[in-house]
Each structure stands twice: as structure tokens, then as C-alpha cells.
Amino acid sequence: MFVNMTLTVKFSLSVIVFLCLIAVFGPFLPVADPYAQDISKALQLPSMDHWFGTDQLGRDLLSRTIAGSRFSLLIGFGAVIVGLMIGVPFGMMAGYYGRWVDAIFARVIDVLLAFPGIVLALAVVAVTGPGISNLILAVGLRTIPVFARVSRAETLSLRQRDFVDAARALGCPPYKIIYWHILPNIIGPLMIIGSLQMATAILIGATLSFLGVGVSPEVPEWGGMLNAGRPYMMRYPHLVLVPGFTLMVAMMTLNILGDYLRDRLDPRFIITKA
Amino acid sequence: MILSYLLKRLFYLLPTLFILSLIVFTLVRLIPGDPVFAIAGLDATPEILEEIRTALGLDRPLLTQYIQYLGGLLVGNLGTSFRTYQPVWVEIWHRLPSTLELATAGILVSLLLGITLGIIAAIRPGSWMDASTRFVSLLGVSSPTFWTGLLFVLAFGYYLPLFPIAGSGDLRHLVLPAMTVSLTSLAFITRLTRSSLIEVFTQDYIRTARAKGVPPGRVIVHHALQNALVVPLTVAGLEFGRLISGVIVIETIFARPGIGKLLIDAIQFRDWPVIQGLILTFALMFAIVNLTVDIIYSMLDPRIRLN
């Protein structure tokens, strides 16, 4: 699969791997402490001491950007995992058992999808309050219907296949069929949805932090950093340009990767984002 | 025929709305912290707190509160804001025009520009025009709205002051926010128009038209576009619904007095009635837009209706 990738895709993949690496190994890197404030050094433009400059409280922007990758990727992964853990079994059951399970499924999904865009996530954080785990929950709720719908559609079509009939004839109980036969076959579409949803999840997480209802302000998260830098951005644009640019790069690479997976794994699926 | 489809869809809308109101009601009651403190201040005496509680009806059992709420909804009474003591629907009503203005401008821009760019990309697939439009649309899809908004503020508000960056009022105030909010949809519509148009170009009747000597411009506009535009137009309808939520961020950046900003303020102030009312409003607007798109789509494609 690696040899078929164009240069763009290879580049995107390496960027994502790089981001993951600095997210994991961030604390061990020889950069400043992202939380260390030093007002005397506040609002410096990029220099040899501080490659990305400093923010309004004197914190090194480079280390904050690196630390930010942890949080953003954490939110992205967390939300996708929530969607997978809850949405996929739900969708598969609705697709396999049908009838009343499916009816309940349709109602629940309708309700989850009734809220446009970030309104759902906003509603959740309005109730639970700010914080990383609440943020993951809020964004995760948004991914559940997407995964659930795709799993259901796939399960519906796979259910008709001969090997499922054969398994049933052999007395295989439904839960085993779902786990051993149907699930391995839907991994492909799930990976596509997963990468695209991760981009969306990171975006929504950053948006909520930007609006002030996500993580708390000392926590280095790209969206929050953008919000903090807003009052100073006229004279110190680097406060806003740096985190925004990294955010854009992260999302772009994830989108490219998702598109590539979609082209490779199954172009006949019209998998549009819900 | 269309009428029965419409009625059926409306009918299915009702239980969803009902469950929505229930969820919104419970959601807001789950918030930790007593809202009376937010109104009265932390050092208020217990008597004042009790007074406020009774006045707002928060001391009744939960079921009674919900039935009251539901009854109010049916009449159109969404409660009173904790913050400004105005009726919630008045607050929303005052701010709705600004938001609708922005959303409409956004969808128009993304449609006009998106279709144009899609056409440009499709007539010469693989060229640098195609590649550059594809790149721009990729940027559009992956750029966070708040970032592009801030970039626009920097670029056109500060370095090259052409357009106002705050408030609302006339058309000039709309330019920057509309451009920001339309970016993602624009990218999406461009992609769809391009792929849809490329597919239509492979059809026989296009070949016939070209063989007949129809000038290329007319081939595109008169023959190909009608069929190619079905998918992008339906998507545009759905995007309108998404735009409605996108304006939340835009209004905060460009300081426009719309319902998006109202929601953020309400959340920060824990203004329950406004939060409830706004969530319902957003969901209702979204549902209406989706319903309209479905109706239009079913008018265009009889197969959907007969399903």
C-alpha cells in the first residue's frame, strides 16, 4: 500500500506520524516548560531563544504548540474511540437484528443528528462544564451517529451474503456472527470514517476551546491559544498564526489521508460526512 | 403526491421535536450549581434565594416544571432570560435577522463561487487550473473557521483596511464574515460540481451536442450544467443547515449581534431559559432546512417520492 501513495499522501502520512511522535514524546523534548510564565519575557517575536516567540504571559510558544499537539490529538483520538465503541456495535445490531431494534436506532440517531454542527457539543459542555474529558464526550457524541450509520448500512448489505447464511445454518449464534464475520468486513469503511472524523473532532475541540468553553486557558490547546492571542494579534500576529497554522496542517493531512483511504479501499461507497 | 410526502415527513418531525424538548429540558437541569446564585449573587440571604426560586418556578417538582415548559412552548412562550429579564423569544427574535442574513449571504457566496470554480476545474481536468482549485478547496475544508476569520481580520481589517470587522448594518459589514463562513461549503461544492460535471461530460448527449457544433460555452451552461447541478444544489441545502451552526464562531469573531453570540453568552452566564430556547431554535431551523431540501429533492427526483 505504501508504494501506491503519491508524494502528497506520503508527505501527509509522515506529517501525521511526526505530530503523533511529538505528542507522545513532547514532555521529554529539550524545550521549555509550556506552563512556565515569565512576564518579563512576554510577547516576544520569534528569535533564536524562542523559535516561535512567547505569548502574553511569557510562555514559550514552541513548547506550547508541541504540548498542544497532545491535547488536540487526544481529543481527536478520544472522540473517534467513543464513536467506535458505542456507534459501531449499535449500528451493527440495528443492521443485523432489524425491526424494533432498528426503529429505536433510527429515533436515537435522529435526535443526535437534529442538532447542527457544534450546537450539540456546546449543549453538552454547557451541562458538564469545561475540561478535557467532557470535551471528548461532547465531540464523541457527534461522531457516534456517523459510525453507527455506516456500520448499519454495511451490516445490512453483508447480512444477505452467503457466508452469513452458512454460519447461521451451522448454528452459529448471532453475536458470534456479528463479531467474527461482519465486523472484520467493515474495518475498511470504518478506517476511512475514522480518519475523517478525527479531523472533524480536532476541529470541534479547537472551536470549543476558542469559544472559551473547552479546556481552561493555561492548558496549551491550539484553539485556546488562538483565543488567548486574539487581543494581541494586531501587533503580535505570531500568537495567532502559529497555532492556527499547525491546526490547519493537522486537519489537512488527516483529510488527505482519509481521501486516500477512500480511494484505495472502496471508491464505490458514497461515504459523505453526516 | 408531494403533499402526502410532505405530511408524512412533518408527522415524523413531531416525535423528534418532542424528544428534543425533553432532552433540552433535562440537559439544562443537569447543570451543577443553582442558577439562583448567578442571579442573586453569592452572598444573598436564603429568603431572597427562596423568592427568586419561587418566582422562576424552580421549586416545583420536575414533572410540573416540564409540563409548564411544554405548555409554554406550544403557545410560543420560551420563558424569561435570567440575565436580562426579557422574554426569551424576544431576545432571539431581535438577533435572528443578523444570523439569517449571514447564513444566506454565506450560502449564496459558496454556491456562486463554488459552482464557478467547479466548472473551471472540470473543463480542463488535470491542468494547473484544476490542481489549484482542488488545492484551494482542500484548504477550505481543512481550515478552521475561526482561524480564517482571524486571518481575514488581520488582512483586511489591519494591514489592508478595506472592510469593517465588527458589528452589523450594511452590506460592507457582511463581506468578511460571509467570506469566512462560506469557505468550507465553497470547497465542498467546488469538489462536488467538479466531479459531477466531469461525469456528465462523458455522456453521449454531450458528445452529440459537440458534434453538432454547439459552441463549448453553450454546451456547458445549457446542456451539461442542468444535470450536473442536482447533487451540488442538494448539498448546498444541507450546508445551509451546517452554516447556521458555523455562524456561532463567526459572530463571536466579528462581533455581530446574532443568535450564535447569544448562545455563547448564555452558556457562560448559565442563562438556562435562553440556552434551552436557542438549542430548540437551532434544531428547529436545521430540521426545517433539511425538510425543505428533501421536498425539493423529491420534486426533482420522482424515485424518492415513490419510495
HADDOCK unambig.tbl for C-alpha pairs under 7 A between the chains (distance, minus, plus):
assign (segid A and resid 111 and name CA) (segid B and resid 16 and name CA) 6.30 0.50 0.50
assign (segid A and resid 111 and name CA) (segid B and resid 20 and name CA) 6.68 0.50 0.50
assign (segid A and resid 114 and name CA) (segid B and resid 283 and name CA) 5.64 0.50 0.50
assign (segid A and resid 114 and name CA) (segid B and resid 287 and name CA) 6.76 0.50 0.50
assign (segid A and resid 115 and name CA) (segid B and resid 282 and name CA) 6.93 0.50 0.50
assign (segid A and resid 115 and name CA) (segid B and resid 283 and name CA) 5.04 0.50 0.50
assign (segid A and resid 116 and name CA) (segid B and resid 241 and name CA) 6.55 0.50 0.50
assign (segid A and resid 116 and name CA) (segid B and resid 242 and name CA) 5.72 0.50 0.50
assign (segid A and resid 116 and name CA) (segid B and resid 245 and name CA) 5.84 0.50 0.50
assign (segid A and resid 116 and name CA) (segid B and resid 283 and name CA) 6.66 0.50 0.50
assign (segid A and resid 116 and name CA) (segid B and resid 286 and name CA) 6.31 0.50 0.50
assign (segid A and resid 117 and name CA) (segid B and resid 242 and name CA) 5.79 0.50 0.50
assign (segid A and resid 117 and name CA) (segid B and resid 245 and name CA) 5.42 0.50 0.50
assign (segid A and resid 118 and name CA) (segid B and resid 245 and name CA) 6.25 0.50 0.50
assign (segid A and resid 119 and name CA) (segid B and resid 245 and name CA) 6.50 0.50 0.50
assign (segid A and resid 126 and name CA) (segid B and resid 267 and name CA) 5.77 0.50 0.50
assign (segid A and resid 127 and name CA) (segid B and resid 27 and name CA) 6.40 0.50 0.50
assign (segid A and resid 127 and name CA) (segid B and resid 28 and name CA) 6.26 0.50 0.50
assign (segid A and resid 127 and name CA) (segid B and resid 30 and name CA) 6.22 0.50 0.50
assign (segid A and resid 127 and name CA) (segid B and resid 31 and name CA) 4.58 0.50 0.50
assign (segid A and resid 128 and name CA) (segid B and resid 31 and name CA) 6.56 0.50 0.50
assign (segid A and resid 203 and name CA) (segid B and resid 144 and name CA) 6.38 0.50 0.50
assign (segid A and resid 234 and name CA) (segid B and resid 154 and name CA) 6.66 0.50 0.50
assign (segid A and resid 234 and name CA) (segid B and resid 158 and name CA) 6.96 0.50 0.50
assign (segid A and resid 244 and name CA) (segid B and resid 147 and name CA) 5.80 0.50 0.50
assign (segid A and resid 248 and name CA) (segid B and resid 142 and name CA) 5.96 0.50 0.50
assign (segid A and resid 248 and name CA) (segid B and resid 143 and name CA) 5.04 0.50 0.50
assign (segid A and resid 248 and name CA) (segid B and resid 144 and name CA) 6.63 0.50 0.50
assign (segid A and resid 251 and name CA) (segid B and resid 142 and name CA) 5.22 0.50 0.50
assign (segid A and resid 252 and name CA) (segid B and resid 139 and name CA) 6.91 0.50 0.50
assign (segid A and resid 252 and name CA) (segid B and resid 142 and name CA) 5.01 0.50 0.50
